[in-house]
Amino acid sequence: MSAKDCYYMDKQTLREIGEGLWRLRKERGMYLRTVATQTNLPERVIEGMEIGKFIKYSAFRRLTEFYGKKMRIVFE
């Protein structure tokens, strides 16, 4: 994974996005390996995003499409 494909942001935002991705996977009762196979993404990329280590935008887009969701950013 090159630095060009991976973008970093503050830890709290990464954790919240990762928790949301993890929750979507758990709501569907899917294992990490199953999601990786069906989305054609490496397990380490999905796991890294779910634990809030980084966000790879192309993988994020593929996962949200796979789960049938969109992300909305709200400023409070």
N, CA, C and O atoms as CSV, one atom per row, in Angstrom:
chain,resi,resn,atom,element,x,y,z
A,1,MET,N,N,0.855,-1.166,0.000
A,1,MET,CA,C,0.000,0.000,0.000
A,1,MET,C,C,0.900,1.229,0.000
A,1,MET,O,O,1.731,1.398,0.893
A,2,SER,N,N,0.738,2.052,-0.967
A,2,SER,CA,C,1.570,3.249,-1.058
A,2,SER,C,C,0.969,4.380,-0.227
A,2,SER,O,O,-0.213,4.367,0.114
A,3,ALA,N,N,1.806,5.342,0.083
A,3,ALA,CA,C,1.330,6.508,0.844
A,3,ALA,C,C,0.288,7.280,0.059
A,3,ALA,O,O,-0.549,7.973,0.638
A,4,LYS,N,N,0.339,7.162,-1.255
A,4,LYS,CA,C,-0.617,7.859,-2.110
A,4,LYS,C,C,-2.036,7.295,-1.942
A,4,LYS,O,O,-3.015,8.032,-2.051
A,5,ASP,N,N,-2.139,6.001,-1.678
A,5,ASP,CA,C,-3.436,5.344,-1.525
A,5,ASP,C,C,-4.008,5.456,-0.120
A,5,ASP,O,O,-5.191,5.187,0.092
A,6,CYS,N,N,-3.196,5.843,0.821
A,6,CYS,CA,C,-3.607,5.813,2.219
A,6,CYS,C,C,-3.529,7.224,2.796
A,6,CYS,O,O,-2.482,7.869,2.738
A,7,TYR,N,N,-4.628,7.691,3.345
A,7,TYR,CA,C,-4.685,9.035,3.889
A,7,TYR,C,C,-4.939,8.966,5.383
A,7,TYR,O,O,-5.743,8.158,5.848
A,8,TYR,N,N,-4.257,9.807,6.128
A,8,TYR,CA,C,-4.370,9.797,7.570
A,8,TYR,C,C,-5.124,11.031,8.041
A,8,TYR,O,O,-5.010,12.107,7.454
A,9,MET,N,N,-5.889,10.860,9.100
A,9,MET,CA,C,-6.604,11.969,9.706
A,9,MET,C,C,-6.543,11.780,11.216
A,9,MET,O,O,-5.888,10.853,11.692
A,10,ASP,N,N,-7.206,12.632,11.969
A,10,ASP,CA,C,-7.097,12.530,13.416
A,10,ASP,C,C,-7.664,11.197,13.917
A,10,ASP,O,O,-8.548,10.606,13.297
A,11,LYS,N,N,-7.139,10.751,15.040
A,11,LYS,CA,C,-7.450,9.410,15.550
A,11,LYS,C,C,-8.915,9.227,15.901
A,11,LYS,O,O,-9.472,8.153,15.670
A,12,GLN,N,N,-9.544,10.240,16.448
A,12,GLN,CA,C,-10.954,10.120,16.835
A,12,GLN,C,C,-11.842,9.888,15.606
A,12,GLN,O,O,-12.748,9.055,15.645
A,13,THR,N,N,-11.588,10.607,14.542
A,13,THR,CA,C,-12.356,10.432,13.308
A,13,THR,C,C,-12.130,9.043,12.729
A,13,THR,O,O,-13.076,8.381,12.299
A,14,LEU,N,N,-10.878,8.604,12.719
A,14,LEU,CA,C,-10.570,7.260,12.227
A,14,LEU,C,C,-11.289,6.191,13.042
A,14,LEU,O,O,-11.822,5.235,12.480
A,15,ARG,N,N,-11.305,6.349,14.358
A,15,ARG,CA,C,-11.988,5.375,15.221
A,15,ARG,C,C,-13.483,5.334,14.944
A,15,ARG,O,O,-14.075,4.256,14.884
A,16,GLU,N,N,-14.089,6.490,14.777
A,16,GLU,CA,C,-15.533,6.534,14.525
A,16,GLU,C,C,-15.889,5.893,13.192
A,16,GLU,O,O,-16.862,5.144,13.105
A,17,ILE,N,N,-15.111,6.178,12.155
A,17,ILE,CA,C,-15.351,5.560,10.845
A,17,ILE,C,C,-15.130,4.053,10.934
A,17,ILE,O,O,-15.928,3.268,10.423
A,18,GLY,N,N,-14.043,3.661,11.586
A,18,GLY,CA,C,-13.743,2.239,11.744
A,18,GLY,C,C,-14.815,1.510,12.517
A,18,GLY,O,O,-15.196,0.397,12.156
A,19,GLU,N,N,-15.305,2.124,13.574
A,19,GLU,CA,C,-16.372,1.505,14.364
A,19,GLU,C,C,-17.637,1.337,13.522
A,19,GLU,O,O,-18.337,0.330,13.629
A,20,GLY,N,N,-17.917,2.330,12.690
A,20,GLY,CA,C,-19.080,2.236,11.805
A,20,GLY,C,C,-18.947,1.096,10.814
A,20,GLY,O,O,-19.910,0.369,10.571
A,21,LEU,N,N,-17.767,0.934,10.240
A,21,LEU,CA,C,-17.531,-0.171,9.307
A,21,LEU,C,C,-17.642,-1.517,10.017
A,21,LEU,O,O,-18.235,-2.459,9.489
A,22,TRP,N,N,-17.069,-1.601,11.210
A,22,TRP,CA,C,-17.137,-2.838,11.988
A,22,TRP,C,C,-18.595,-3.184,12.325
A,22,TRP,O,O,-19.012,-4.338,12.220
A,23,ARG,N,N,-19.354,-2.168,12.729
A,23,ARG,CA,C,-20.763,-2.383,13.079
A,23,ARG,C,C,-21.565,-2.884,11.879
A,23,ARG,O,O,-22.405,-3.772,12.021
A,24,LEU,N,N,-21.309,-2.318,10.701
A,24,LEU,CA,C,-22.003,-2.769,9.491
A,24,LEU,C,C,-21.711,-4.235,9.208
A,24,LEU,O,O,-22.609,-4.989,8.831
A,25,ARG,N,N,-20.459,-4.641,9.387
A,25,ARG,CA,C,-20.094,-6.037,9.141
A,25,ARG,C,C,-20.732,-6.960,10.168
A,25,ARG,O,O,-21.223,-8.033,9.817
A,26,LYS,N,N,-20.731,-6.556,11.426
A,26,LYS,CA,C,-21.299,-7.392,12.488
A,26,LYS,C,C,-22.813,-7.479,12.392
A,26,LYS,O,O,-23.385,-8.525,12.696
A,27,GLU,N,N,-23.478,-6.401,11.977
A,27,GLU,CA,C,-24.934,-6.434,11.810
A,27,GLU,C,C,-25.353,-7.477,10.787
A,27,GLU,O,O,-26.436,-8.055,10.878
A,28,ARG,N,N,-24.488,-7.708,9.818
A,28,ARG,CA,C,-24.787,-8.701,8.779
A,28,ARG,C,C,-24.261,-10.084,9.142
A,28,ARG,O,O,-24.468,-11.045,8.401
A,29,GLY,N,N,-23.575,-10.189,10.294
A,29,GLY,CA,C,-23.053,-11.467,10.750
A,29,GLY,C,C,-21.986,-12.038,9.834
A,29,GLY,O,O,-21.916,-13.251,9.636
A,30,MET,N,N,-21.155,-11.168,9.276
A,30,MET,CA,C,-20.141,-11.606,8.316
A,30,MET,C,C,-18.763,-11.629,8.964
A,30,MET,O,O,-18.433,-10.786,9.798
A,31,TYR,N,N,-17.980,-12.601,8.565
A,31,TYR,CA,C,-16.597,-12.681,9.002
A,31,TYR,C,C,-15.733,-11.787,8.126
A,31,TYR,O,O,-16.091,-11.470,6.991
A,32,LEU,N,N,-14.597,-11.389,8.666
A,32,LEU,CA,C,-13.660,-10.541,7.942
A,32,LEU,C,C,-13.235,-11.206,6.630
A,32,LEU,O,O,-13.184,-10.556,5.586
A,33,ARG,N,N,-12.935,-12.486,6.689
A,33,ARG,CA,C,-12.489,-13.210,5.495
A,33,ARG,C,C,-13.563,-13.221,4.408
A,33,ARG,O,O,-13.246,-13.102,3.225
A,34,THR,N,N,-14.831,-13.362,4.803
A,34,THR,CA,C,-15.932,-13.369,3.845
A,34,THR,C,C,-16.050,-12.030,3.132
A,34,THR,O,O,-16.190,-11.980,1.910
A,35,VAL,N,N,-15.992,-10.954,3.894
A,35,VAL,CA,C,-16.078,-9.610,3.308
A,35,VAL,C,C,-14.884,-9.369,2.386
A,35,VAL,O,O,-15.040,-8.809,1.301
A,36,ALA,N,N,-13.701,-9.788,2.813
A,36,ALA,CA,C,-12.505,-9.605,1.995
A,36,ALA,C,C,-12.634,-10.345,0.665
A,36,ALA,O,O,-12.264,-9.814,-0.382
A,37,THR,N,N,-13.149,-11.547,0.707
A,37,THR,CA,C,-13.313,-12.338,-0.509
A,37,THR,C,C,-14.342,-11.705,-1.437
A,37,THR,O,O,-14.114,-11.596,-2.642
A,38,GLN,N,N,-15.467,-11.290,-0.879
A,38,GLN,CA,C,-16.546,-10.757,-1.702
A,38,GLN,C,C,-16.246,-9.364,-2.254
A,38,GLN,O,O,-16.740,-9.010,-3.324
A,39,THR,N,N,-15.450,-8.576,-1.549
A,39,THR,CA,C,-15.111,-7.231,-2.031
A,39,THR,C,C,-13.777,-7.198,-2.768
A,39,THR,O,O,-13.408,-6.184,-3.361
A,40,ASN,N,N,-13.061,-8.317,-2.723
A,40,ASN,CA,C,-11.751,-8.419,-3.365
A,40,ASN,C,C,-10.754,-7.428,-2.756
A,40,ASN,O,O,-9.923,-6.852,-3.458
A,41,LEU,N,N,-10.854,-7.242,-1.425
A,41,LEU,CA,C,-9.923,-6.400,-0.685
A,41,LEU,C,C,-9.113,-7.281,0.264
A,41,LEU,O,O,-9.629,-8.286,0.752
A,42,PRO,N,N,-7.859,-6.927,0.533
A,42,PRO,CA,C,-7.074,-7.700,1.501
A,42,PRO,C,C,-7.663,-7.565,2.907
A,42,PRO,O,O,-8.151,-6.501,3.287
A,43,GLU,N,N,-7.608,-8.652,3.667
A,43,GLU,CA,C,-8.121,-8.625,5.041
A,43,GLU,C,C,-7.424,-7.561,5.872
A,43,GLU,O,O,-8.061,-6.889,6.683
A,44,ARG,N,N,-6.110,-7.400,5.674
A,44,ARG,CA,C,-5.359,-6.434,6.478
A,44,ARG,C,C,-5.823,-5.003,6.244
A,44,ARG,O,O,-5.747,-4.178,7.154
A,45,VAL,N,N,-6.302,-4.692,5.041
A,45,VAL,CA,C,-6.804,-3.350,4.745
A,45,VAL,C,C,-8.131,-3.126,5.466
A,45,VAL,O,O,-8.340,-2.083,6.085
A,46,ILE,N,N,-9.019,-4.104,5.384
A,46,ILE,CA,C,-10.323,-3.981,6.050
A,46,ILE,C,C,-10.128,-3.891,7.561
A,46,ILE,O,O,-10.732,-3.047,8.223
A,47,GLU,N,N,-9.283,-4.762,8.100
A,47,GLU,CA,C,-9.039,-4.762,9.539
A,47,GLU,C,C,-8.393,-3.455,9.995
A,47,GLU,O,O,-8.766,-2.912,11.035
A,48,GLY,N,N,-7.434,-2.948,9.231
A,48,GLY,CA,C,-6.784,-1.683,9.576
A,48,GLY,C,C,-7.764,-0.527,9.597
A,48,GLY,O,O,-7.672,0.364,10.442
A,49,MET,N,N,-8.699,-0.544,8.667
A,49,MET,CA,C,-9.719,0.511,8.639
A,49,MET,C,C,-10.688,0.346,9.802
A,49,MET,O,O,-11.091,1.339,10.407
A,50,GLU,N,N,-11.071,-0.887,10.126
A,50,GLU,CA,C,-12.025,-1.116,11.213
A,50,GLU,C,C,-11.450,-0.761,12.583
A,50,GLU,O,O,-12.190,-0.326,13.465
A,51,ILE,N,N,-10.158,-0.938,12.772
A,51,ILE,CA,C,-9.574,-0.593,14.065
A,51,ILE,C,C,-9.164,0.878,14.131
A,51,ILE,O,O,-8.705,1.349,15.172
A,52,GLY,N,N,-9.326,1.595,13.035
A,52,GLY,CA,C,-9.064,3.032,13.032
A,52,GLY,C,C,-7.609,3.393,12.837
A,52,GLY,O,O,-7.155,4.437,13.306
A,53,LYS,N,N,-6.877,2.539,12.151
A,53,LYS,CA,C,-5.462,2.819,11.912
A,53,LYS,C,C,-5.272,3.756,10.729
A,53,LYS,O,O,-4.412,4.636,10.772
A,54,PHE,N,N,-6.053,3.583,9.683
A,54,PHE,CA,C,-5.959,4.410,8.489
A,54,PHE,C,C,-7.253,4.280,7.699
A,54,PHE,O,O,-8.105,3.449,8.014
A,55,ILE,N,N,-7.389,5.105,6.674
A,55,ILE,CA,C,-8.504,5.008,5.729
A,55,ILE,C,C,-7.912,4.978,4.330
A,55,ILE,O,O,-7.169,5.880,3.942
A,56,LYS,N,N,-8.233,3.970,3.597
A,56,LYS,CA,C,-7.877,3.890,2.184
A,56,LYS,C,C,-9.174,4.160,1.439
A,56,LYS,O,O,-10.091,3.340,1.459
A,57,TYR,N,N,-9.249,5.313,0.782
A,57,TYR,CA,C,-10.516,5.769,0.232
A,57,TYR,C,C,-11.109,4.845,-0.822
A,57,TYR,O,O,-12.328,4.678,-0.870
A,58,SER,N,N,-10.294,4.249,-1.654
A,58,SER,CA,C,-10.848,3.332,-2.657
A,58,SER,C,C,-11.467,2.112,-1.982
A,58,SER,O,O,-12.507,1.621,-2.420
A,59,ALA,N,N,-10.835,1.624,-0.923
A,59,ALA,CA,C,-11.382,0.488,-0.173
A,59,ALA,C,C,-12.629,0.912,0.596
A,59,ALA,O,O,-13.594,0.154,0.686
A,60,PHE,N,N,-12.608,2.113,1.145
A,60,PHE,CA,C,-13.768,2.616,1.880
A,60,PHE,C,C,-14.985,2.712,0.965
A,60,PHE,O,O,-16.091,2.328,1.345
A,61,ARG,N,N,-14.771,3.224,-0.232
A,61,ARG,CA,C,-15.872,3.335,-1.188
A,61,ARG,C,C,-16.409,1.954,-1.569
A,61,ARG,O,O,-17.620,1.753,-1.660
A,62,ARG,N,N,-15.510,1.022,-1.785
A,62,ARG,CA,C,-15.931,-0.330,-2.147
A,62,ARG,C,C,-16.719,-0.991,-1.012
A,62,ARG,O,O,-17.705,-1.682,-1.267
A,63,LEU,N,N,-16.293,-0.787,0.234
A,63,LEU,CA,C,-17.000,-1.366,1.376
A,63,LEU,C,C,-18.380,-0.742,1.569
A,63,LEU,O,O,-19.356,-1.449,1.817
A,64,THR,N,N,-18.457,0.577,1.455
A,64,THR,CA,C,-19.769,1.210,1.643
A,64,THR,C,C,-20.736,0.800,0.543
A,64,THR,O,O,-21.928,0.633,0.804
A,65,GLU,N,N,-20.251,0.635,-0.675
A,65,GLU,CA,C,-21.111,0.137,-1.750
A,65,GLU,C,C,-21.532,-1.300,-1.476
A,65,GLU,O,O,-22.682,-1.666,-1.719
A,66,PHE,N,N,-20.616,-2.113,-0.974
A,66,PHE,CA,C,-20.910,-3.509,-0.653
A,66,PHE,C,C,-21.993,-3.597,0.425
A,66,PHE,O,O,-22.895,-4.430,0.338
A,67,TYR,N,N,-21.901,-2.737,1.439
A,67,TYR,CA,C,-22.888,-2.733,2.519
A,67,TYR,C,C,-24.165,-1.986,2.142
A,67,TYR,O,O,-25.148,-2.034,2.881
A,68,GLY,N,N,-24.161,-1.304,1.012
A,68,GLY,CA,C,-25.339,-0.558,0.581
A,68,GLY,C,C,-25.564,0.706,1.386
A,68,GLY,O,O,-26.706,1.102,1.619
A,69,LYS,N,N,-24.492,1.337,1.809
A,69,LYS,CA,C,-24.584,2.537,2.645
A,69,LYS,C,C,-23.846,3.694,2.006
A,69,LYS,O,O,-23.031,3.509,1.102
A,70,LYS,N,N,-24.144,4.891,2.489
A,70,LYS,CA,C,-23.432,6.104,2.115
A,70,LYS,C,C,-22.977,6.776,3.388
A,70,LYS,O,O,-23.562,6.573,4.452
A,71,MET,N,N,-21.941,7.572,3.281
A,71,MET,CA,C,-21.439,8.294,4.447
A,71,MET,C,C,-21.869,9.738,4.338
A,71,MET,O,O,-21.776,10.355,3.277
A,72,ARG,N,N,-22.341,10.267,5.450
A,72,ARG,CA,C,-22.737,11.681,5.513
A,72,ARG,C,C,-21.922,12.325,6.632
A,72,ARG,O,O,-21.837,11.788,7.736
A,73,ILE,N,N,-21.332,13.465,6.341
A,73,ILE,CA,C,-20.556,14.188,7.325
A,73,ILE,C,C,-21.402,15.349,7.838
A,73,ILE,O,O,-21.925,16.148,7.061
A,74,VAL,N,N,-21.524,15.423,9.153
A,74,VAL,CA,C,-22.333,16.462,9.780
A,74,VAL,C,C,-21.439,17.247,10.735
A,74,VAL,O,O,-20.741,16.665,11.566
A,75,PHE,N,N,-21.466,18.555,10.609
A,75,PHE,CA,C,-20.726,19.408,11.528
A,75,PHE,C,C,-21.676,19.830,12.644
A,75,PHE,O,O,-22.767,20.341,12.393
A,76,GLU,N,N,-21.240,19.606,13.870
A,76,GLU,CA,C,-22.081,19.982,15.021
A,76,GLU,C,C,-21.420,21.045,15.838
A,76,GLU,O,O,-21.975,21.486,16.843
